[in-house]
Amino acid sequence: MADCPRNPHRWQHPRRQSFACCGVTHVFGFVGIPVKSLANRAISLGIRFLAFHNEQSAGYPASANTWPMVMISGSCDQNDAGRGDFQELHQIEAVKPFSKLSVKAKDINDIPNCVVQVIDWAVSGRPGECYLDLPSDVLHQTVTESEAESLVTAAQSKPIAKGNQVLNSEIEGAAELLRKAERPLIVFGKGVAHARAENELRKLVETTGIPFLPTPMGKGLLPDTHELAPSAARSLAIWLNWLLHFGEPPKWSKDVKFILEDICKGEIELRKPHLGLVGDAKKVLELINKEIKDDPFCLAKNHPWVEAISKKAKENTPMRIIRDAILGVRSPAPILVAEGPNTMDVGRAVLIQTEPRTRLDAAAVAEPDRLIVAVEGDSGFGFSAMEVETLVSYQLPVVVIVFNNGGVYGGDRRSPEEKTGPFKGDPAPTSFVPGAAYHILIEAFGGKGYLVETPDELKPALAESFSARKPTVINVTIDPYAGAASGRLQHKS
């Protein structure tokens, strides 16, 4: 926990110190009148506040795929609840299905406990989103400085629940299953990233010689260039849940045995693996490595399974220009973001990560030394295109590469038979204005824009923007009719 700074004012509101004392360093927000003072005070306490244009854009980078997030919102005066007050909503009930915990501070004295509670819940166990409701009457209450400090200190002193302890027999069982497997594969993702268990993971992979496949949020924990990484071999090893076909045939053998490690017991119960290990990934991997050390084994490079995956991986062709430009950036490696159906699918398979926690589906600017490269389709870019003003406003080191094919999946691909009816002259539901000049949007705010129409033009645009590390949009126009839509129902993408 960070030391709680003193406030020179006699009258104080403990919500600000509560977040500072819980180690909060960044807040992403869309500020209205009820929480404007919170934003200003957070800045004075050393917390960086990044103001966005809407709640979606503020929450998206903060949550980033089940990473911990606390959403704070004001609400109507408690005395006016149920009377149709301005923007009245039963917010606690509305967010319950989507959050780990939702609480309301009904009095100023409740705030430190509520803050500590939602932060602990957000980061403990399986990380996720929590919600804190601050009614307007509570926001206008005050306490003295000494009372605020006492409330914060008391809230911090409450014990935090400990996680589950994995059984030795379960570790022994996992090691034995790996030892006897004919075609073993290690699949890992955000749980290992959150536990910072990349060293333990590398030891397991290199000790046993078992090939591995990262899910999107696991990319970079081991380099995609590793000899045991078949990341491009999507027909032999492909993402879990719908990306991994729920672990079921035909993507997986009907007699496959899954060992599933998760910090959340509920996930184990839901997935029903052959063997479930409940615990922190770092600790579980340490125990498995220790068990294997006592009775070691290793797949040879000429093992038929290892050879088959390595051969398959070499058959695919990556987006060489962007991939090579990213690989050319010295450590710390850029944080890579991919959005948009086709762009995200291709990026998952072929854009390479070499360092841990550098792959997100939305970027939070918490590491100022890292370049952020956002590879977007034109549809994905459109979700939050006005946030290029935010990039310029805060001078964030973000380069946005927009693949502009004139639509969600490309141009108007309807057959003549489909263009009927009184509105047949309208554009297709999935098409955009052809040749949209997205690069000019950021120039309107003082950023740098590039229009790229050929591979030869892309290389210098990437080199210049990566070197400058300034807010940039590279508008890459591509054939609107090339390729196939990734969003087919059978693929659920």
C-alpha positions as CSV (number, residue, x, y, z in Angstrom):
1,M,0.0,0.0,0.0
2,A,1.1,3.5,-0.7
3,D,1.7,5.9,2.2
4,C,-1.3,8.1,2.7
5,P,-0.4,11.8,2.1
6,R,-1.7,14.5,4.4
7,N,-4.1,17.1,3.2
8,P,-3.7,20.7,4.3
9,H,-7.4,21.4,4.3
10,R,-9.3,21.1,7.5
11,W,-12.4,19.6,6.0
12,Q,-11.9,16.5,3.9
13,H,-13.6,13.8,2.0
14,P,-12.1,10.3,2.6
15,R,-12.8,8.9,-0.9
16,R,-9.7,10.5,-2.3
17,Q,-7.3,9.3,0.4
18,S,-8.9,5.9,0.3
19,F,-7.8,5.3,-3.3
20,A,-4.4,6.8,-2.9
21,C,-3.7,4.6,0.2
22,C,-4.8,1.5,-1.7
23,G,-2.0,2.1,-4.2
24,V,-4.2,3.3,-7.1
25,T,-2.0,5.1,-9.6
26,H,-4.3,5.7,-12.6
27,V,-8.0,6.6,-13.0
28,F,-9.8,6.5,-16.4
29,G,-12.9,8.6,-16.4
30,F,-15.7,10.5,-18.1
31,V,-16.3,13.3,-15.6
32,G,-19.7,14.8,-14.7
33,I,-20.5,17.3,-12.0
34,P,-20.9,14.7,-9.2
35,V,-17.4,13.3,-9.5
36,K,-15.5,16.3,-10.9
37,S,-14.0,17.1,-7.5
38,L,-12.9,13.5,-7.1
39,A,-10.9,13.7,-10.4
40,N,-9.3,17.0,-9.5
41,R,-8.4,15.8,-6.0
42,A,-7.0,12.5,-7.3
43,I,-4.5,14.5,-9.5
44,S,-3.3,16.5,-6.5
45,L,-2.7,13.2,-4.6
46,G,-0.4,11.9,-7.4
47,I,-3.0,9.8,-9.2
48,R,-3.0,10.2,-13.0
49,F,-6.5,10.9,-14.3
50,L,-7.1,10.4,-18.0
51,A,-10.4,11.9,-19.2
52,F,-12.1,10.2,-22.1
53,H,-15.1,11.2,-24.2
54,N,-17.5,8.5,-23.0
55,E,-17.8,5.8,-20.3
56,Q,-17.2,3.0,-22.8
57,S,-13.8,4.3,-23.8
58,A,-12.8,5.0,-20.2
59,G,-13.8,1.5,-19.0
60,Y,-12.5,-0.4,-21.9
61,P,-8.8,0.2,-21.3
62,A,-9.1,-0.1,-17.6
63,S,-10.8,-3.5,-17.6
64,A,-8.9,-5.0,-20.6
65,N,-10.2,-8.6,-20.6
66,T,-11.2,-9.5,-17.0
67,W,-8.3,-7.5,-15.5
68,P,-9.3,-5.8,-12.3
69,M,-11.4,-2.6,-12.6
70,V,-13.4,-0.5,-10.1
71,M,-16.2,1.6,-11.6
72,I,-17.2,4.6,-9.5
73,S,-20.4,6.4,-10.3
74,G,-22.5,9.1,-8.7
75,S,-26.2,8.6,-8.1
76,C,-29.3,10.5,-7.0
77,D,-29.8,11.8,-3.4
78,Q,-30.9,8.9,-1.3
79,N,-33.9,10.8,0.0
80,D,-35.2,11.3,-3.6
81,A,-34.8,7.6,-4.6
82,G,-38.1,6.3,-6.1
83,R,-39.4,9.8,-6.9
84,G,-38.1,10.0,-10.5
85,D,-35.0,12.1,-9.7
86,F,-32.6,13.2,-12.5
87,Q,-31.1,10.2,-14.2
88,E,-32.4,7.9,-11.4
89,L,-31.5,4.3,-11.8
90,H,-31.3,1.3,-9.5
91,Q,-27.6,1.1,-10.3
92,I,-26.6,-1.6,-7.8
93,E,-29.2,-4.0,-9.3
94,A,-28.3,-3.1,-12.8
95,V,-24.6,-4.0,-12.5
96,K,-24.9,-7.1,-10.3
97,P,-25.0,-9.6,-13.2
98,F,-21.8,-8.1,-14.7
99,S,-19.7,-7.4,-11.6
100,K,-17.9,-9.4,-8.9
101,L,-19.2,-7.0,-6.2
102,S,-21.4,-3.9,-6.2
103,V,-21.7,-1.7,-3.1
104,K,-23.2,1.6,-2.2
105,A,-21.7,4.0,0.4
106,K,-24.7,5.2,2.3
107,D,-22.8,7.5,4.5
108,I,-19.4,9.3,4.3
109,N,-18.1,7.0,7.1
110,D,-18.7,4.0,4.8
111,I,-16.5,5.2,2.0
112,P,-13.1,3.9,3.1
113,N,-14.4,0.4,3.9
114,C,-16.3,0.3,0.5
115,V,-13.2,1.5,-1.4
116,V,-11.0,-1.2,0.2
117,Q,-13.6,-3.8,-0.3
118,V,-14.1,-3.2,-4.1
119,I,-10.4,-3.0,-4.7
120,D,-9.7,-6.2,-2.8
121,W,-12.5,-8.0,-4.7
122,A,-11.3,-6.7,-8.0
123,V,-7.8,-7.9,-7.7
124,S,-8.3,-11.0,-5.6
125,G,-9.0,-14.5,-7.0
126,R,-10.1,-14.2,-10.6
127,P,-9.7,-10.5,-11.4
128,G,-12.8,-8.7,-12.6
129,E,-15.0,-5.6,-12.3
130,C,-16.5,-4.1,-9.2
131,Y,-18.9,-1.2,-8.8
132,L,-19.0,1.6,-6.2
133,D,-22.1,3.8,-6.0
134,L,-21.6,7.2,-4.3
135,P,-25.0,9.0,-3.8
136,S,-24.9,12.8,-4.3
137,D,-25.9,13.5,-0.6
138,V,-22.9,11.4,0.5
139,L,-20.6,13.3,-1.9
140,H,-21.6,16.5,-0.1
141,Q,-20.9,15.3,3.4
142,T,-17.6,16.2,5.1
143,V,-15.4,15.1,8.0
144,T,-12.4,16.6,9.6
145,E,-8.9,15.7,8.3
146,S,-8.2,13.6,11.4
147,E,-11.5,11.7,11.1
148,A,-10.7,11.0,7.4
149,E,-7.3,9.6,8.3
150,S,-8.8,7.4,11.1
151,L,-11.4,6.0,8.8
152,V,-8.9,5.2,6.1
153,T,-6.4,3.6,8.5
154,A,-9.2,1.4,10.1
155,A,-10.3,0.2,6.6
156,Q,-6.8,-0.8,5.6
157,S,-6.3,-2.8,8.8
158,K,-8.9,-5.4,7.9
159,P,-7.5,-8.8,6.9
160,I,-7.7,-10.1,3.3
161,A,-8.9,-13.6,2.7
162,K,-6.3,-16.2,1.6
163,G,-6.6,-18.3,-1.5
164,N,-7.0,-22.1,-1.9
165,Q,-4.1,-24.5,-1.2
166,V,-3.6,-27.1,-3.9
167,L,-3.2,-30.7,-2.7
168,N,0.1,-32.6,-3.2
169,S,-1.9,-35.5,-4.7
170,E,-3.3,-33.2,-7.4
171,I,0.2,-32.0,-8.3
172,E,1.4,-35.6,-8.5
173,G,-1.6,-36.4,-10.7
174,A,-0.9,-33.5,-13.1
175,A,2.8,-34.4,-13.5
176,E,1.9,-38.0,-14.2
177,L,-0.7,-37.1,-16.9
178,L,1.9,-34.9,-18.6
179,R,4.5,-37.6,-18.4
180,K,2.2,-40.2,-20.1
181,A,0.6,-38.0,-22.6
182,E,1.2,-38.9,-26.3
183,R,0.4,-35.4,-27.6
184,P,0.7,-32.9,-24.7
185,L,0.1,-29.2,-25.2
186,I,0.4,-26.4,-22.7
187,V,-2.3,-23.6,-23.2
188,F,-2.0,-20.5,-21.1
189,G,-3.5,-17.1,-20.8
190,K,-4.4,-14.2,-18.6
191,G,-4.3,-16.1,-15.4
192,V,-0.5,-16.8,-15.8
193,A,0.0,-13.2,-16.9
194,H,-1.8,-11.8,-13.9
195,A,0.2,-14.2,-11.5
196,R,3.5,-13.1,-13.2
197,A,4.4,-16.7,-13.6
198,E,6.3,-16.5,-16.8
199,N,9.6,-17.8,-15.3
200,E,7.9,-20.9,-13.8
201,L,6.1,-21.4,-17.1
202,R,9.3,-21.2,-19.1
203,K,10.9,-23.8,-16.8
204,L,8.0,-26.2,-17.3
205,V,8.1,-25.9,-21.1
206,E,11.8,-26.1,-21.5
207,T,12.2,-28.9,-18.9
208,T,9.6,-31.1,-20.5
209,G,9.9,-30.1,-24.2
210,I,6.1,-29.8,-24.4
211,P,4.8,-27.4,-27.1
212,F,2.7,-24.4,-25.9
213,L,0.0,-22.1,-27.2
214,P,-0.9,-18.8,-25.7
215,T,-4.4,-17.4,-25.7
216,P,-4.4,-13.7,-26.7
217,M,-3.8,-12.3,-23.2
218,G,-1.0,-14.9,-22.7
219,K,1.0,-13.9,-25.7
220,G,4.5,-12.7,-24.8
221,L,4.8,-14.7,-21.5
222,L,7.0,-16.9,-23.6
223,P,8.3,-15.4,-26.9
224,D,6.3,-16.2,-30.0
225,T,9.6,-16.9,-31.6
226,H,10.3,-19.8,-29.2
227,E,11.0,-23.1,-31.0
228,L,8.1,-24.8,-29.1
229,A,5.6,-22.1,-30.0
230,P,3.2,-23.2,-32.7
231,S,1.3,-20.0,-32.6
232,A,0.4,-19.9,-36.2
233,A,-0.6,-23.6,-36.4
234,R,-4.3,-22.8,-35.8
235,S,-5.6,-26.2,-37.2
236,L,-3.5,-28.1,-34.7
237,A,-3.8,-25.9,-31.6
238,I,-6.4,-23.1,-31.4
239,W,-7.8,-20.9,-28.7
240,L,-10.0,-22.2,-25.8
241,N,-13.7,-21.5,-25.0
242,W,-15.2,-20.6,-28.4
243,L,-11.7,-19.9,-29.7
244,L,-10.7,-23.3,-28.6
245,H,-14.0,-24.9,-29.5
246,F,-14.8,-25.4,-25.8
247,G,-12.2,-28.1,-25.7
248,E,-14.5,-30.5,-27.6
249,P,-14.2,-32.5,-30.9
250,P,-13.5,-32.0,-33.7
251,K,-10.8,-29.4,-32.8
252,W,-9.6,-31.7,-30.0
253,S,-9.4,-35.4,-29.9
254,K,-12.5,-37.1,-28.3
255,D,-10.3,-38.7,-25.7
256,V,-8.4,-35.6,-24.8
257,K,-7.7,-35.1,-21.0
258,F,-7.6,-31.5,-19.8
259,I,-5.7,-30.4,-16.7
260,L,-7.2,-27.0,-15.9
261,E,-5.5,-24.6,-13.4
262,D,-7.5,-21.6,-12.3
263,I,-7.6,-19.4,-9.2
264,C,-11.4,-19.6,-9.2
265,K,-13.0,-22.8,-8.0
266,G,-16.2,-21.9,-9.9
267,E,-14.3,-22.0,-13.2
268,I,-13.1,-25.5,-12.5
269,E,-16.6,-26.7,-11.6
270,L,-18.0,-25.1,-14.7
271,R,-15.5,-26.6,-17.1
272,K,-15.3,-30.0,-15.6
273,P,-11.8,-31.0,-16.6
274,H,-10.2,-34.4,-16.1
275,L,-8.1,-32.8,-13.3
276,G,-8.7,-29.4,-11.8
277,L,-6.1,-27.4,-9.9
278,V,-7.4,-24.5,-7.9
279,G,-4.8,-21.9,-6.9
280,D,-2.4,-19.2,-7.9
281,A,-0.7,-20.0,-11.2
282,K,2.7,-19.1,-10.0
283,K,2.5,-21.4,-7.0
284,V,0.9,-24.2,-8.9
285,L,3.6,-24.2,-11.6
286,E,6.3,-24.1,-8.9
287,L,4.9,-27.2,-7.4
288,I,4.5,-29.0,-10.7
289,N,8.1,-28.1,-11.6
290,K,9.3,-29.5,-8.3
291,E,7.3,-32.7,-8.8
292,I,8.8,-33.2,-12.3
293,K,12.3,-32.4,-11.1
294,D,12.1,-35.5,-8.8
295,D,11.2,-37.7,-11.8
296,P,12.2,-35.8,-15.0
297,F,11.1,-36.4,-18.6
298,C,11.5,-34.4,-21.8
299,L,10.0,-34.8,-25.3
300,A,12.8,-35.0,-27.9
301,K,12.8,-32.5,-30.8
302,N,12.2,-35.4,-33.2
303,H,9.2,-36.6,-31.3
304,P,6.4,-37.0,-33.9
305,W,4.1,-34.6,-32.1
306,V,6.7,-31.9,-31.7
307,E,7.7,-32.3,-35.4
308,A,4.1,-32.1,-36.6
309,I,3.3,-28.9,-34.8
310,S,6.6,-27.2,-35.9
311,K,6.0,-28.1,-39.5
312,K,2.4,-26.8,-39.4
313,A,3.5,-23.6,-37.9
314,K,5.8,-22.8,-40.7
315,E,3.0,-23.1,-43.3
316,N,1.3,-19.8,-42.5
317,T,2.5,-16.3,-43.8
318,P,2.4,-13.4,-41.3
319,M,1.8,-9.7,-41.9
320,R,5.5,-9.3,-42.3
321,I,5.8,-5.5,-42.4
322,I,4.0,-4.7,-39.2
323,R,5.4,-7.8,-37.4
324,D,8.9,-6.9,-38.4
325,A,8.5,-3.2,-37.4
326,I,7.2,-4.3,-33.9
327,L,10.1,-6.8,-33.5
328,G,12.5,-4.0,-34.4
329,V,11.6,-1.9,-31.3
330,R,14.1,-2.5,-28.6
331,S,13.1,-3.4,-25.0
332,P,10.7,-2.6,-23.5
333,A,8.7,-4.1,-26.3
334,P,5.5,-2.2,-27.4
335,I,2.1,-3.0,-26.0
336,L,0.1,-4.4,-28.9
337,V,-3.6,-3.9,-29.2
338,A,-5.8,-5.4,-31.8
339,E,-9.5,-4.7,-32.5
340,G,-12.0,-5.4,-35.3
341,P,-13.1,-8.9,-36.3
342,N,-10.8,-9.7,-39.2
343,T,-7.9,-7.6,-37.9
344,M,-8.1,-9.1,-34.4
345,D,-8.2,-12.6,-35.7
346,V,-5.2,-12.2,-37.9
347,G,-3.3,-10.3,-35.3
348,R,-3.8,-13.0,-32.7
349,A,-2.1,-15.5,-35.0
350,V,0.7,-13.6,-36.7
351,L,1.7,-10.5,-34.8
352,I,4.5,-11.5,-32.4
353,Q,5.0,-10.7,-28.8
354,T,8.3,-11.4,-27.1
355,E,7.7,-9.9,-23.6
356,P,5.1,-10.6,-20.9
357,R,1.9,-8.6,-20.6
358,T,2.3,-6.8,-23.9
359,R,-0.9,-8.0,-25.6
360,L,-4.2,-6.5,-24.8
361,D,-7.6,-6.1,-26.5
362,A,-7.6,-2.6,-25.1
363,A,-4.6,-0.5,-23.9
364,A,-4.2,1.2,-20.5
365,V,-1.5,3.8,-20.5
366,A,0.1,2.7,-17.2
367,E,3.6,2.2,-18.5
368,P,4.9,5.5,-19.9
369,D,8.1,4.0,-21.2
370,R,6.3,1.6,-23.6
371,L,5.1,2.4,-27.1
372,I,1.5,1.3,-27.7
373,V,0.6,0.0,-31.2
374,A,-3.1,-0.4,-31.9
375,V,-3.8,-2.5,-35.0
376,E,-7.5,-1.7,-35.8
377,G,-10.0,-2.5,-38.5
378,D,-12.0,0.5,-39.6
379,S,-15.0,-0.8,-37.8
380,G,-13.1,-1.3,-34.5
381,F,-11.5,2.2,-34.9
382,G,-15.0,3.6,-35.2
383,F,-16.0,2.4,-31.7
384,S,-14.0,5.1,-30.1
385,A,-12.4,7.2,-32.9
386,M,-12.9,10.5,-31.1
387,E,-10.5,9.3,-28.4
388,V,-7.7,10.3,-30.8
389,E,-8.2,13.7,-29.1
390,T,-7.5,12.0,-25.8
391,L,-4.2,10.7,-27.2
392,V,-3.2,14.2,-28.4
393,S,-4.4,15.9,-25.2
394,Y,-2.2,13.7,-23.0
395,Q,0.6,13.2,-25.6
396,L,0.3,9.4,-25.2
397,P,2.8,7.3,-27.1
398,V,0.2,5.5,-29.2
399,V,0.4,4.6,-32.9
400,V,-3.0,3.6,-34.3
401,I,-2.9,1.5,-37.5
402,V,-6.3,1.4,-39.2
403,F,-6.9,-1.2,-41.9
404,N,-9.4,0.6,-44.1
405,N,-11.4,-1.8,-46.3
406,G,-14.5,0.3,-46.3
407,G,-16.7,-1.8,-44.0
408,V,-17.1,-4.2,-41.1
409,Y,-15.8,-7.0,-43.2
410,G,-15.1,-5.1,-46.4
411,G,-17.0,-3.3,-49.2
412,D,-20.5,-4.1,-50.4
413,R,-20.4,-7.8,-51.1
414,R,-24.1,-8.3,-51.8
415,S,-25.1,-10.2,-55.0
416,P,-27.4,-8.3,-57.5
417,E,-30.3,-10.5,-56.3
418,E,-29.9,-9.1,-52.7
419,K,-30.1,-5.5,-53.8
420,T,-33.9,-5.2,-54.0
421,G,-36.7,-3.2,-52.5
422,P,-37.4,0.6,-52.2
423,F,-34.0,1.3,-50.5
424,K,-31.8,-0.8,-52.7
425,G,-29.7,2.2,-53.5
426,D,-28.6,2.5,-49.8
427,P,-25.1,1.2,-48.8
428,A,-24.9,-2.3,-47.4
429,P,-25.4,-2.5,-43.6
430,T,-21.7,-3.5,-43.2
431,S,-20.2,-0.9,-45.5
432,F,-18.7,2.5,-44.7
433,V,-17.9,5.6,-46.8
434,P,-15.3,4.4,-49.3
435,G,-11.8,5.9,-48.9
436,A,-12.5,7.5,-45.5
437,A,-9.7,9.8,-44.5
438,Y,-9.2,8.6,-40.9
439,H,-5.7,10.0,-40.7
440,I,-7.1,13.5,-41.0
441,L,-9.1,13.1,-37.8
442,I,-6.1,13.1,-35.6
443,E,-4.5,15.9,-37.5
444,A,-7.5,18.1,-36.6
445,F,-6.3,17.9,-33.0
446,G,-2.6,18.3,-33.7
447,G,-1.5,14.7,-34.1
448,K,0.3,13.1,-37.0
449,G,-1.6,11.3,-39.8
450,Y,-0.4,9.1,-42.6
451,L,-2.2,7.8,-45.7
452,V,-0.7,4.5,-46.8
453,E,-1.7,2.9,-50.1
454,T,1.2,0.5,-50.8
455,P,3.5,-1.7,-48.7
456,D,6.4,0.5,-49.6
457,E,4.6,3.5,-48.1
458,L,3.8,1.5,-44.9
459,K,7.5,0.8,-44.0
460,P,8.6,4.5,-43.6
461,A,5.3,5.4,-41.9
462,L,5.9,2.8,-39.2
463,A,9.6,3.6,-38.8
464,E,8.9,7.4,-38.4
465,S,5.9,7.0,-36.0
466,F,7.6,4.3,-33.8
467,S,10.6,6.5,-33.5
468,A,8.6,9.7,-32.7
469,R,6.4,8.0,-30.1
470,K,3.7,10.6,-30.6
471,P,0.0,10.3,-31.2
472,T,-0.4,9.0,-34.7
473,V,-3.0,7.4,-37.0
474,I,-1.8,5.4,-40.0
475,N,-4.7,5.0,-42.5
476,V,-3.9,1.8,-44.5
477,T,-6.2,1.4,-47.4
478,I,-6.7,-2.2,-48.5
479,D,-8.8,-4.0,-51.1
480,P,-12.4,-3.9,-49.8
481,Y,-13.2,-7.2,-51.5
482,A,-10.1,-9.2,-50.4
483,G,-10.3,-12.0,-47.9
484,A,-13.3,-13.5,-46.1
485,A,-15.4,-12.4,-43.2
486,S,-14.2,-13.9,-39.9
487,G,-17.6,-13.4,-38.4
488,R,-19.3,-16.6,-39.6
489,L,-21.8,-18.1,-37.3
490,Q,-20.0,-21.5,-37.1
491,H,-16.9,-19.7,-35.9
492,K,-18.8,-17.4,-33.5
493,S,-16.2,-14.6,-34.0
